[in-house]
Amino acid sequence: MARKRWKKTHPRDMQEAIRLCLDYAVHRHNRSVARVGDLVGVSEWVIYKWMSEGSIPSRRIRPFEFACDATYVTEYLGHSAQKLIVDIPSGGDVSQDDLLNLQTVCNQAVNELTRYYRGEADTPDVLETVTRAMRELAGHRENVIKTDAPELPMFSGEDT
């Protein structure tokens, strides 16, 4: 059986988003629809109804996605509203090599865009390269935010 590529899977409608969340829960966590329903606080038949209608109450979206450990419903809602959805990586210590890597990734994105507008590059390749650059920038954005509000070192064993 071929391995499912979850990161490259994007829902086209709400029914598919709900189905992808449930499929992910089964694939990755062996959670049945009944178990997901228990975690959300509804019966499995309610979840089947949401899927058949392509409708889920807004107050149930986050608990549902948390129970499935997937965010396809949120992704669909964002994309359907023409909004950009990118996972924000956690920040960390930055070295000179990290900044050089960021510059390299951004240059690659601009090069791919140039090739695309000339008709020399494929859409999936361009999207992947641009998204990678955006993720790298988002990680550095988080680092800058955390300098204003640093996290406390919990359970590190150091007295500060």
DSSP file with accessible surface (Angstrom, degrees, kcal/mol):
  #  RESIDUE AA STRUCTURE BP1 BP2  ACC     N-H-->O    O-->H-N    N-H-->O    O-->H-N    TCO  KAPPA ALPHA  PHI   PSI    X-CA   Y-CA   Z-CA
    1    1 A M              0   0  208      0, 0.0     2,-0.1     0, 0.0     3,-0.0   0.000 360.0 360.0 360.0 132.0    0.0    0.0    0.0
    2    2 A A        -     0   0   91      1,-0.1     2,-0.3     0, 0.0     0, 0.0  -0.409 360.0-108.7 -69.3 144.1    1.4    3.4   -0.9
    3    3 A R        -     0   0  202     -2,-0.1     2,-0.3     1,-0.1    -1,-0.1  -0.540  32.2-118.2 -76.3 135.1    2.1    5.8    1.9
    4    4 A K        -     0   0   79     -2,-0.3     2,-1.1     1,-0.1    -1,-0.1  -0.556  14.7-143.7 -76.2 133.8   -0.3    8.7    2.2
    5    5 A R        +     0   0  163     -2,-0.3     3,-0.5     1,-0.2     4,-0.2  -0.769  24.4 175.3 -99.3  89.0    1.4   12.1    1.8
    6    6 A W  S >  S+     0   0   15     -2,-1.1     3,-1.4     1,-0.2    -1,-0.2   0.848  70.9  58.5 -67.8 -37.2   -0.6   14.1    4.3
    7    7 A K  T 3  S+     0   0  174      1,-0.3    -1,-0.2     3,-0.0    -2,-0.1   0.801 108.1  46.7 -67.2 -26.1    1.3   17.4    4.0
    8    8 A K  T 3  S+     0   0  102     -3,-0.5     2,-0.5     2,-0.0    -1,-0.3   0.377  91.5 100.5 -95.6   5.4    0.6   17.7    0.3
    9    9 A T    <   +     0   0   27     -3,-1.4    -5,-0.0    -4,-0.2    -3,-0.0  -0.809  48.4 178.6 -95.6 128.5   -3.1   16.9    0.7
   10   10 A H        -     0   0   99     -2,-0.5     2,-0.1    65,-0.0    62,-0.0  -0.997  27.0-119.9-132.1 132.2   -5.5   19.9    0.6
   11   11 A P        -     0   0   14      0, 0.0     3,-0.1     0, 0.0     4,-0.0  -0.385  12.8-163.1 -73.0 145.6   -9.3   19.7    0.9
   12   12 A R  S    S+     0   0  195      1,-0.2     2,-0.3    -2,-0.1     3,-0.0   0.595  75.0   8.5 -99.6 -19.0  -11.4   21.1   -2.0
   13   13 A D  S  > S-     0   0   68      1,-0.1     4,-2.1     0, 0.0    -1,-0.2  -0.944  83.5 -95.9-152.4 173.7  -14.7   21.3    0.0
   14   14 A M  H  > S+     0   0   26     -2,-0.3     4,-2.5     1,-0.2     5,-0.2   0.880 119.6  55.0 -65.7 -38.5  -15.9   21.0    3.6
   15   15 A Q  H  > S+     0   0   88      1,-0.2     4,-2.4     2,-0.2    -1,-0.2   0.934 110.4  46.1 -60.1 -44.4  -17.0   17.4    3.2
   16   16 A E  H  > S+     0   0   44      2,-0.2     4,-2.9     1,-0.2    -1,-0.2   0.880 109.8  55.0 -66.4 -35.9  -13.5   16.4    2.1
   17   17 A A  H  X S+     0   0    0     -4,-2.1     4,-2.1     2,-0.2    56,-0.3   0.935 110.8  44.5 -62.5 -45.4  -11.9   18.4    4.9
   18   18 A I  H  X S+     0   0    0     -4,-2.5     4,-2.3     2,-0.2    -2,-0.2   0.930 114.3  50.1 -64.8 -43.2  -14.0   16.5    7.5
   19   19 A R  H  X S+     0   0   92     -4,-2.4     4,-2.9    -5,-0.2    -2,-0.2   0.915 109.4  51.3 -62.1 -42.3  -13.2   13.2    5.8
   20   20 A L  H  X S+     0   0    7     -4,-2.9     4,-2.6     2,-0.2    -1,-0.2   0.909 108.7  51.3 -63.7 -40.1   -9.5   14.0    5.7
   21   21 A C  H  X S+     0   0    0     -4,-2.1     4,-2.2     2,-0.2    -1,-0.2   0.936 113.3  44.8 -60.4 -46.0   -9.5   14.8    9.4
   22   22 A L  H  X S+     0   0    2     -4,-2.3     4,-2.2     2,-0.2    -2,-0.2   0.911 112.5  51.1 -66.8 -40.6  -11.2   11.5   10.2
   23   23 A D  H  X S+     0   0   53     -4,-2.9     4,-3.0     1,-0.2    -1,-0.2   0.906 110.2  50.2 -61.5 -41.1   -8.9    9.6    7.8
   24   24 A Y  H  X>S+     0   0   44     -4,-2.6     4,-3.1     2,-0.2     5,-0.6   0.915 108.2  52.7 -63.6 -42.6   -5.9   11.1    9.5
   25   25 A A  H  X5S+     0   0    0     -4,-2.2     6,-2.0     1,-0.2     4,-1.4   0.902 114.2  42.7 -60.7 -39.9   -7.2   10.1   12.9
   26   26 A V  H  X5S+     0   0   69     -4,-2.2     4,-1.2     4,-0.3    -2,-0.2   0.943 118.6  44.4 -70.3 -47.2   -7.6    6.5   11.7
   27   27 A H  H  <5S+     0   0   98     -4,-3.0    -2,-0.2    -5,-0.2    -3,-0.2   0.915 126.6  26.0 -64.4 -49.0   -4.2    6.4    9.9
   28   28 A R  H  <5S+     0   0  113     -4,-3.1    -3,-0.2    -5,-0.2    -1,-0.2   0.771 138.2  19.7 -90.4 -31.2   -2.0    8.1   12.5
   29   29 A H  H  <<S-     0   0   70     -4,-1.4    -3,-0.2    -5,-0.6    -2,-0.2   0.368  91.2-123.3-124.4   1.2   -3.8    7.4   15.8
   30   30 A N     <  +     0   0  145     -4,-1.2     2,-0.6    -6,-0.2    -4,-0.3   0.869  56.0 156.6  55.1  39.9   -6.1    4.4   15.1
   31   31 A R        -     0   0   68     -6,-2.0    -1,-0.2    -9,-0.1    -2,-0.1  -0.879  31.6-146.4-100.0 123.6   -9.1    6.5   16.3
   32   32 A S     >  -     0   0   64     -2,-0.6     4,-2.5    -3,-0.1     5,-0.2  -0.269  30.4-103.7 -77.5 170.3  -12.4    5.5   15.0
   33   33 A V  H  > S+     0   0   16      1,-0.2     4,-2.8     2,-0.2     5,-0.2   0.904 124.7  54.4 -61.5 -37.9  -15.2    7.9   14.2
   34   34 A A  H  > S+     0   0   32      2,-0.2     4,-2.2     1,-0.2    -1,-0.2   0.918 108.8  47.5 -62.9 -41.0  -16.9    6.7   17.5
   35   35 A R  H  > S+     0   0  121      2,-0.2     4,-2.2     1,-0.2    -2,-0.2   0.913 111.5  49.9 -67.8 -41.9  -13.7    7.6   19.4
   36   36 A V  H  X S+     0   0    0     -4,-2.5     4,-2.2     1,-0.2     5,-0.2   0.935 109.9  52.2 -60.9 -43.3  -13.4   11.0   17.8
   37   37 A G  H  X>S+     0   0    0     -4,-2.8     5,-2.5     1,-0.2     4,-2.3   0.910 108.1  51.0 -59.2 -42.0  -17.0   11.6   18.6
   38   38 A D  H  <5S+     0   0  113     -4,-2.2    -1,-0.2     1,-0.2    -2,-0.2   0.916 110.6  48.7 -60.8 -42.7  -16.4   10.7   22.3
   39   39 A L  H  <5S+     0   0   74     -4,-2.2    -1,-0.2     1,-0.2    -2,-0.2   0.841 115.6  43.6 -67.1 -32.7  -13.4   13.1   22.4
   40   40 A V  H  <5S-     0   0   11     -4,-2.2    -1,-0.2     2,-0.2    -2,-0.2   0.766 114.6-116.4 -82.2 -27.6  -15.5   15.9   20.8
   41   41 A G  T  <5S+     0   0   56     -4,-2.3     2,-0.3     1,-0.4    -3,-0.2   0.730  79.5  98.5  97.2  24.8  -18.5   15.1   23.0
   42   42 A V  S   <S-     0   0   24     -5,-2.5    -1,-0.4    -6,-0.2    -2,-0.2  -0.892  77.0 -94.8-133.4 167.1  -21.0   14.1   20.3
   43   43 A S    >>  -     0   0   60     -2,-0.3     4,-1.4     1,-0.1     3,-0.7  -0.417  34.9-113.1 -79.0 161.1  -22.2   10.8   18.9
   44   44 A E  H 3> S+     0   0   63      1,-0.2     4,-2.3     2,-0.2     5,-0.2   0.828 116.9  61.9 -63.4 -27.8  -20.5    9.3   15.9
   45   45 A W  H 3> S+     0   0  176      1,-0.2     4,-2.1     2,-0.2    -1,-0.2   0.845  98.7  55.3 -68.6 -30.5  -23.8    9.8   14.0
   46   46 A V  H <> S+     0   0   48     -3,-0.7     4,-2.6     2,-0.2    -1,-0.2   0.922 108.0  48.9 -65.4 -42.0  -23.5   13.6   14.5
   47   47 A I  H  X S+     0   0    0     -4,-1.4     4,-2.4     1,-0.2    -2,-0.2   0.920 110.0  50.9 -64.8 -40.8  -20.1   13.4   12.9
   48   48 A Y  H  X S+     0   0   84     -4,-2.3     4,-2.6     1,-0.2    -1,-0.2   0.888 109.9  51.3 -62.1 -35.8  -21.5   11.4   10.0
   49   49 A K  H  X S+     0   0  116     -4,-2.1     4,-2.5     2,-0.2     5,-0.2   0.925 108.1  51.2 -66.1 -44.7  -24.2   14.1    9.7
   50   50 A W  H  X>S+     0   0   18     -4,-2.6     5,-1.8     1,-0.2     4,-1.4   0.920 112.9  46.7 -56.0 -44.0  -21.6   16.9    9.6
   51   51 A M  H  <5S+     0   0   25     -4,-2.4    -2,-0.2     2,-0.2    -1,-0.2   0.919 112.2  48.2 -67.8 -42.2  -19.7   15.0    6.9
   52   52 A S  H  <5S+     0   0   78     -4,-2.6    -1,-0.2     1,-0.2    -2,-0.2   0.884 120.0  38.2 -67.9 -35.2  -22.8   14.3    4.8
   53   53 A E  H  <5S-     0   0  113     -4,-2.5    -1,-0.2     2,-0.2    -2,-0.2   0.626 102.2-130.0 -86.8 -16.6  -24.0   17.9    5.0
   54   54 A G  T  <5S+     0   0   20     -4,-1.4     2,-0.4    -5,-0.2    -3,-0.2   0.869  71.2 115.8  67.6  37.1  -20.5   19.5    4.7
   55   55 A S      < +     0   0   61     -5,-1.8    -1,-0.2    -6,-0.2    -2,-0.2  -1.000  38.4 175.2-143.2 135.4  -21.3   21.5    7.8
   56   56 A I        -     0   0   16     -2,-0.4     5,-0.1    -3,-0.1     2,-0.0  -0.997  39.4-105.9-139.4 135.5  -19.9   21.7   11.3
   57   57 A P    >>  -     0   0   47      0, 0.0     3,-1.9     0, 0.0     4,-0.6  -0.384  29.8-126.7 -60.7 138.9  -20.8   24.1   14.1
   58   58 A S  H >> S+     0   0  105      1,-0.3     3,-1.0     2,-0.2     4,-0.5   0.839 108.2  58.6 -60.3 -32.9  -18.0   26.6   14.5
   59   59 A R  H 34 S+     0   0  184      1,-0.2    -1,-0.3     2,-0.1     0, 0.0   0.652 106.6  50.5 -72.4 -10.9  -17.6   25.9   18.2
   60   60 A R  H <> S+     0   0   62     -3,-1.9     4,-2.3     2,-0.1    -1,-0.2   0.524  86.7  85.7-101.2  -6.2  -16.9   22.3   17.4
   61   61 A I  H <X S+     0   0   20     -3,-1.0     4,-2.9    -4,-0.6     5,-0.2   0.961  92.1  42.2 -63.4 -53.9  -14.2   22.8   14.8
   62   62 A R  H  X S+     0   0  138     -4,-0.5     4,-2.8     1,-0.2     5,-0.2   0.932 116.3  47.5 -64.7 -44.5  -11.2   23.1   17.2
   63   63 A P  H  > S+     0   0   54      0, 0.0     4,-2.5     0, 0.0    -1,-0.2   0.923 114.0  49.4 -60.9 -38.4  -12.3   20.2   19.4
   64   64 A F  H  X S+     0   0    0     -4,-2.3     4,-1.9     2,-0.2    -2,-0.2   0.949 113.8  44.3 -63.2 -47.8  -12.9   18.1   16.3
   65   65 A E  H  X>S+     0   0    3     -4,-2.9     4,-1.8    -5,-0.2     5,-1.6   0.884 112.6  52.6 -66.2 -36.0   -9.5   18.9   14.8
   66   66 A F  H  <5S+     0   0  162     -4,-2.8    -1,-0.2    -5,-0.2    -2,-0.2   0.920 109.1  49.5 -64.4 -41.8   -7.8   18.4   18.2
   67   67 A A  H  <5S+     0   0    3     -4,-2.5    -2,-0.2     1,-0.2    -1,-0.2   0.852 119.0  38.5 -65.5 -33.5   -9.4   14.9   18.5
   68   68 A C  H  <5S-     0   0    0     -4,-1.9    -1,-0.2     2,-0.2    -2,-0.2   0.649 101.5-134.4 -88.1 -19.1   -8.3   14.1   14.9
   69   69 A D  T  <5S+     0   0   85     -4,-1.8     2,-0.3     1,-0.2    -3,-0.2   0.854  72.4 103.3  63.0  36.1   -4.9   15.8   15.3
   70   70 A A      < -     0   0    9     -5,-1.6    -1,-0.2    -6,-0.2    -2,-0.2  -0.992  59.6-154.5-145.5 150.3   -5.4   17.4   11.9
   71   71 A T     >  +     0   0   65     -2,-0.3     4,-2.4     1,-0.1     5,-0.2  -0.104  50.4 125.8-119.7  37.0   -6.4   20.9   10.8
   72   72 A Y  H  > S+     0   0   17    -55,-0.2     4,-2.6     1,-0.2     5,-0.2   0.839  74.1  54.3 -67.3 -32.0   -8.0   20.3    7.4
   73   73 A V  H  > S+     0   0    0    -56,-0.3     4,-2.6     2,-0.2    -1,-0.2   0.954 111.4  44.7 -67.0 -47.0  -11.3   22.1    8.3
   74   74 A T  H  > S+     0   0   51      1,-0.2     4,-2.6     2,-0.2     5,-0.2   0.917 113.3  51.9 -61.6 -41.8   -9.4   25.2    9.4
   75   75 A E  H  X S+     0   0   26     -4,-2.4     4,-2.8     1,-0.2     5,-0.2   0.929 110.3  47.9 -61.3 -44.6   -7.2   25.0    6.2
   76   76 A Y  H  X S+     0   0   59     -4,-2.6     4,-2.8     1,-0.2    -2,-0.2   0.930 111.6  49.9 -62.7 -45.5  -10.3   24.7    4.0
   77   77 A L  H  X S+     0   0   72     -4,-2.6     4,-1.1     2,-0.2    -2,-0.2   0.917 113.4  46.4 -60.5 -42.6  -12.0   27.7    5.7
   78   78 A G  H ><>S+     0   0   12     -4,-2.6     5,-2.6     1,-0.2     3,-0.5   0.948 115.2  44.9 -64.9 -47.1   -8.9   29.8    5.3
   79   79 A H  H ><5S+     0   0   75     -4,-2.8     3,-1.7     1,-0.2    -2,-0.2   0.867 108.9  56.1 -67.4 -34.9   -8.3   28.9    1.7
   80   80 A S  H 3<5S+     0   0   63     -4,-2.8    -1,-0.2     1,-0.3    -2,-0.2   0.766 106.9  51.2 -69.4 -21.6  -11.9   29.3    0.8
   81   81 A A  T <<5S-     0   0   55     -4,-1.1    -1,-0.3    -3,-0.5    -2,-0.2   0.212 121.7-110.0 -95.0  14.1  -11.7   32.9    2.1
   82   82 A Q  T < 5S+     0   0  173     -3,-1.7     2,-0.3     1,-0.2    -3,-0.2   0.855  72.6 142.6  60.4  37.9   -8.6   33.5    0.0
   83   83 A K      < -     0   0  136     -5,-2.6     2,-0.5    -6,-0.1    -1,-0.2  -0.823  53.8-116.8-108.4 150.7   -6.4   33.6    3.1
   84   84 A L        -     0   0  125     -2,-0.3     2,-0.5    -3,-0.1    -5,-0.0  -0.729  26.1-165.7 -88.7 127.3   -2.9   32.2    3.4
   85   85 A I        +     0   0   67     -2,-0.5     2,-0.4   -10,-0.1   -10,-0.0  -0.966  16.2 163.0-117.1 117.7   -2.4   29.3    5.8
   86   86 A V        -     0   0   37     -2,-0.5     2,-0.2    48,-0.1    -2,-0.0  -1.000  40.5-116.7-135.2 132.9    1.1   28.4    6.8
   87   87 A D        -     0   0   96     -2,-0.4    51,-0.1     1,-0.1    -2,-0.0  -0.518  30.5-135.6 -65.4 131.2    2.3   26.3    9.8
   88   88 A I        -     0   0   97     -2,-0.2    47,-0.1    50,-0.1    -1,-0.1  -0.806  16.8-141.5 -92.9 117.3    4.4   28.6   12.0
   89   89 A P        -     0   0   52      0, 0.0     2,-0.2     0, 0.0    53,-0.1  -0.370  25.9-100.7 -73.2 155.8    7.5   26.7   13.2
   90   90 A S        -     0   0  103      1,-0.1    53,-0.1    -2,-0.1    49,-0.1  -0.521  41.1-117.7 -74.0 146.4    8.7   27.3   16.7
   91   91 A G        +     0   0   21     -2,-0.2     2,-0.3    51,-0.1    -1,-0.1  -0.172  39.4 163.1 -76.2 174.5   11.6   29.7   17.1
   92   92 A G        -     0   0   43     47,-0.2     2,-0.1    48,-0.0    -1,-0.0  -0.955  45.5 -39.0-171.0-174.5   15.0   28.8   18.4
   93   93 A D        -     0   0  165     -2,-0.3     2,-0.5     1,-0.1    50,-0.0  -0.415  57.1-144.7 -64.4 141.0   18.6   29.9   18.6
   94   94 A V        -     0   0   66     -2,-0.1     2,-0.2    49,-0.0    -1,-0.1  -0.919  15.3-171.2-115.4 132.3   19.8   31.5   15.3
   95   95 A S     >  -     0   0   56     -2,-0.5     4,-1.6     1,-0.1     3,-0.3  -0.649  41.8-101.5-110.4 173.9   23.3   31.1   13.9
   96   96 A Q  H  > S+     0   0  136      1,-0.2     4,-2.2    -2,-0.2     5,-0.2   0.877 123.7  57.0 -61.6 -36.4   25.0   32.8   11.0
   97   97 A D  H  > S+     0   0  117      1,-0.2     4,-2.5     2,-0.2    -1,-0.2   0.859 101.9  55.8 -63.6 -35.4   24.4   29.7    8.9
   98   98 A D  H  > S+     0   0   63     -3,-0.3     4,-2.2     2,-0.2    -1,-0.2   0.901 108.4  47.3 -63.8 -40.6   20.6   30.0    9.6
   99   99 A L  H  X S+     0   0   79     -4,-1.6     4,-2.3     2,-0.2    -2,-0.2   0.899 112.0  49.7 -69.0 -37.6   20.5   33.5    8.2
  100  100 A L  H  X S+     0   0   85     -4,-2.2     4,-2.4     2,-0.2    -2,-0.2   0.900 110.3  51.2 -66.4 -38.3   22.5   32.4    5.2
  101  101 A N  H  X S+     0   0   59     -4,-2.5     4,-2.8     2,-0.2    -2,-0.2   0.909 108.2  52.5 -63.4 -41.0   20.1   29.5    4.7
  102  102 A L  H  X S+     0   0   27     -4,-2.2     4,-2.5     1,-0.2    -2,-0.2   0.934 109.9  48.1 -60.1 -44.9   17.2   31.9    4.9
  103  103 A Q  H  X S+     0   0  113     -4,-2.3     4,-2.5     1,-0.2    -2,-0.2   0.915 111.8  50.0 -63.6 -40.3   18.8   34.1    2.2
  104  104 A T  H  X S+     0   0   67     -4,-2.4     4,-2.5     2,-0.2    -2,-0.2   0.932 111.3  48.2 -62.6 -45.6   19.4   31.0    0.0
  105  105 A V  H  X S+     0   0    0     -4,-2.8     4,-2.1     1,-0.2    28,-0.2   0.913 112.6  48.4 -63.8 -42.1   15.8   29.8    0.4
  106  106 A C  H  X S+     0   0   35     -4,-2.5     4,-2.3    -5,-0.2    -1,-0.2   0.909 111.4  50.2 -65.7 -40.4   14.4   33.3   -0.4
  107  107 A N  H  X S+     0   0   82     -4,-2.5     4,-2.7     1,-0.2    -2,-0.2   0.901 109.0  51.7 -63.6 -40.7   16.7   33.5   -3.5
  108  108 A Q  H  X S+     0   0   80     -4,-2.5     4,-2.7     2,-0.2    -1,-0.2   0.906 109.0  51.4 -61.9 -39.3   15.5   30.1   -4.7
  109  109 A A  H  X S+     0   0    8     -4,-2.1     4,-2.3     2,-0.2    -2,-0.2   0.927 111.2  46.5 -64.1 -44.3   11.9   31.3   -4.3
  110  110 A V  H  X S+     0   0   84     -4,-2.3     4,-2.5     1,-0.2    -2,-0.2   0.917 112.4  50.9 -65.7 -39.9   12.5   34.4   -6.4
  111  111 A N  H  X S+     0   0   99     -4,-2.7     4,-2.6     1,-0.2    -2,-0.2   0.915 110.5  48.8 -62.4 -43.8   14.3   32.3   -9.0
  112  112 A E  H  X S+     0   0   36     -4,-2.7     4,-2.6     2,-0.2    -1,-0.2   0.893 110.8  50.7 -63.8 -39.8   11.5   29.8   -9.2
  113  113 A L  H  X S+     0   0   56     -4,-2.3     4,-2.6     2,-0.2    -2,-0.2   0.915 110.2  49.9 -63.0 -41.7    9.0   32.7   -9.6
  114  114 A T  H  X S+     0   0   55     -4,-2.5     4,-1.2     1,-0.2    -2,-0.2   0.940 112.5  46.6 -61.3 -45.9   11.1   34.2  -12.4
  115  115 A R  H  <>S+     0   0   94     -4,-2.6     5,-3.2     1,-0.2     6,-0.6   0.891 111.6  52.9 -62.8 -39.4   11.2   30.9  -14.2
  116  116 A Y  H ><5S+     0   0   91     -4,-2.6     3,-1.6     4,-0.3    -2,-0.2   0.934 107.5  49.4 -62.9 -46.3    7.5   30.4  -13.7
  117  117 A Y  H 3<5S+     0   0  179     -4,-2.6    -1,-0.2     1,-0.3    -2,-0.2   0.727 109.6  52.9 -69.8 -18.1    6.6   33.8  -15.2
  118  118 A R  T 3<5S-     0   0  169     -4,-1.2    -1,-0.3    -5,-0.2    -2,-0.2   0.466 120.0-112.6 -87.2  -6.8    8.8   32.9  -18.2
  119  119 A G  T < 5S+     0   0   68     -3,-1.6    -3,-0.2    -4,-0.3    -2,-0.1   0.688  89.2 111.6  83.9  20.7    6.9   29.6  -18.6
  120  120 A E      < +     0   0  108     -5,-3.2     2,-0.3    -6,-0.2    -4,-0.3   0.451  63.3  61.3-104.9  -4.4    9.9   27.5  -17.6
  121  121 A A  S    S-     0   0   13     -6,-0.6     2,-0.3    -5,-0.2    -2,-0.1  -0.923  77.2-116.9-128.6 151.8    8.7   26.1  -14.2
  122  122 A D     >  -     0   0  108     -2,-0.3     4,-2.0     1,-0.1     3,-0.2  -0.618  25.1-122.0 -85.9 147.4    5.9   23.9  -13.1
  123  123 A T  H  > S+     0   0   69     -2,-0.3     4,-2.8     1,-0.2     5,-0.2   0.897 108.4  52.1 -56.6 -49.2    3.3   25.2  -10.6
  124  124 A P  H  > S+     0   0   88      0, 0.0     4,-2.3     0, 0.0    -1,-0.2   0.904 110.1  49.7 -59.5 -38.1    3.8   22.6   -7.9
  125  125 A D  H  > S+     0   0   77     -3,-0.2     4,-2.2     2,-0.2    -2,-0.2   0.915 112.6  46.9 -64.8 -42.9    7.5   23.2   -7.8
  126  126 A V  H  X S+     0   0    9     -4,-2.0     4,-2.8     2,-0.2     5,-0.3   0.939 112.3  49.7 -64.8 -45.9    7.0   27.0   -7.5
  127  127 A L  H  X S+     0   0  105     -4,-2.8     4,-2.5     1,-0.2     5,-0.2   0.911 111.2  49.4 -60.8 -41.7    4.4   26.6   -4.8
  128  128 A E  H  X S+     0   0  105     -4,-2.3     4,-2.2    -5,-0.2    -1,-0.2   0.927 113.2  46.1 -63.9 -43.6    6.6   24.3   -2.8
  129  129 A T  H  X S+     0   0   28     -4,-2.2     4,-2.0     2,-0.2   -20,-0.2   0.922 114.6  46.4 -67.0 -43.8    9.6   26.6   -3.0
  130  130 A V  H  X S+     0   0   36     -4,-2.8     4,-2.4     2,-0.2    -2,-0.2   0.918 112.7  50.4 -66.2 -40.7    7.6   29.7   -2.2
  131  131 A T  H  X S+     0   0   43     -4,-2.5     4,-2.4    -5,-0.3    -2,-0.2   0.906 108.1  53.1 -64.7 -39.1    5.9   28.0    0.8
  132  132 A R  H  X S+     0   0  108     -4,-2.2     4,-2.3    -5,-0.2    -1,-0.2   0.924 109.4  48.7 -61.7 -43.0    9.3   26.8    2.1
  133  133 A A  H  X S+     0   0    7     -4,-2.0     4,-2.6     1,-0.2    -2,-0.2   0.916 110.4  51.4 -63.0 -40.3   10.6   30.4    2.0
  134  134 A M  H  X S+     0   0   48     -4,-2.4     4,-2.5     1,-0.2    -2,-0.2   0.897 109.2  50.4 -65.2 -38.0    7.4   31.6    3.8
  135  135 A R  H  X S+     0   0   98     -4,-2.4     4,-2.1     2,-0.2    -1,-0.2   0.909 110.1  49.6 -65.0 -43.4    7.9   28.9    6.5
  136  136 A E  H  X S+     0   0   57     -4,-2.3     4,-1.8     2,-0.2    -2,-0.2   0.936 112.8  47.0 -60.9 -44.6   11.5   29.9    7.0
  137  137 A L  H  X S+     0   0   86     -4,-2.6     4,-2.4     1,-0.2    -2,-0.2   0.891 109.3  54.6 -64.3 -38.2   10.5   33.6    7.3
  138  138 A A  H  X S+     0   0   16     -4,-2.5     4,-2.2     1,-0.2    -1,-0.2   0.887 105.6  53.4 -63.3 -37.6    7.7   32.7    9.7
  139  139 A G  H  X S+     0   0   10     -4,-2.1     4,-1.7     1,-0.2    -1,-0.2   0.924 111.0  45.2 -62.8 -42.6   10.2   30.9   12.0
  140  140 A H  H  X S+     0   0   34     -4,-1.8     4,-2.0     2,-0.2    -2,-0.2   0.860 108.8  57.2 -69.9 -33.1   12.4   34.0   12.1
  141  141 A R  H  X S+     0   0  147     -4,-2.4     4,-2.4     1,-0.2    -2,-0.2   0.923 105.8  50.5 -60.4 -43.2    9.3   36.1   12.7
  142  142 A E  H  X S+     0   0   39     -4,-2.2     4,-2.5     1,-0.2    -2,-0.2   0.890 107.1  54.5 -63.0 -38.5    8.5   34.0   15.8
  143  143 A N  H  X S+     0   0   31     -4,-1.7     4,-1.0     2,-0.2    -1,-0.2   0.915 108.9  47.8 -60.5 -43.0   12.1   34.5   17.0
  144  144 A V  H >X S+     0   0   95     -4,-2.0     4,-0.9     1,-0.2     3,-0.6   0.925 111.8  49.9 -65.6 -41.6   11.6   38.3   16.8
  145  145 A I  H >X S+     0   0   72     -4,-2.4     4,-1.2     1,-0.2     3,-0.9   0.920 108.3  53.9 -62.0 -41.0    8.3   38.1   18.6
  146  146 A K  H 3< S+     0   0   48     -4,-2.5    -1,-0.2     1,-0.3    -2,-0.2   0.712  96.4  65.5 -71.8 -17.8    9.8   35.9   21.4
  147  147 A T  H << S+     0   0  101     -4,-1.0    -1,-0.3    -3,-0.6    -2,-0.2   0.844 105.2  45.1 -71.3 -29.0   12.6   38.5   22.0
  148  148 A D  H << S+     0   0  142     -3,-0.9    -2,-0.2    -4,-0.9    -1,-0.2   0.783 131.7  21.6 -79.3 -28.9    9.9   40.9   23.2
  149  149 A A  S  < S-     0   0   69     -4,-1.2    -1,-0.3     2,-0.0    -2,-0.1  -0.645  86.2-163.5-137.7  76.5    8.1   38.2   25.3
  150  150 A P        -     0   0   97      0, 0.0     2,-0.2     0, 0.0    -3,-0.1  -0.273  21.4-114.4 -65.7 150.5   10.7   35.4   26.1
  151  151 A E        -     0   0  140      1,-0.1    -5,-0.0    -5,-0.0    -2,-0.0  -0.570  28.7-114.7 -81.5 146.5    9.4   32.1   27.3
  152  152 A L        -     0   0  150     -2,-0.2     2,-1.3     1,-0.1    -1,-0.1  -0.613  29.0-114.4 -79.5 139.3   10.3   31.0   30.8
  153  153 A P    >   -     0   0   72      0, 0.0     3,-0.6     0, 0.0     2,-0.3  -0.575  39.3-166.5 -77.3  97.7   12.6   27.9   30.9
  154  154 A M  T 3   -     0   0  137     -2,-1.3    -3,-0.0     1,-0.2     0, 0.0  -0.680  65.4  -3.3 -87.8 138.3   10.3   25.3   32.5
  155  155 A F  T 3  S+     0   0  199     -2,-0.3    -1,-0.2     1,-0.1     0, 0.0   0.748  88.6 128.0  59.0  26.7   11.7   22.1   33.9
  156  156 A S  S <  S-     0   0   54     -3,-0.6    -1,-0.1     2,-0.2    -2,-0.1   0.649  70.6-127.9 -87.2 -13.4   15.2   23.0   32.6
  157  157 A G        +     0   0   78      1,-0.3     2,-0.4    -4,-0.2    -3,-0.1   0.523  69.8 120.8  81.8   3.3   16.8   22.4   36.0
  158  158 A E        -     0   0  138     -5,-0.2     2,-0.5     0, 0.0    -1,-0.3  -0.829  59.7-136.5-103.7 139.0   18.5   25.8   36.0
  159  159 A D              0   0  168     -2,-0.4     0, 0.0    -3,-0.1     0, 0.0  -0.805 360.0 360.0 -90.2 127.2   17.9   28.4   38.7
  160  160 A T              0   0  156     -2,-0.5     0, 0.0    -7,-0.1     0, 0.0  -0.727 360.0 360.0-112.4 360.0   17.5   31.8   37.1
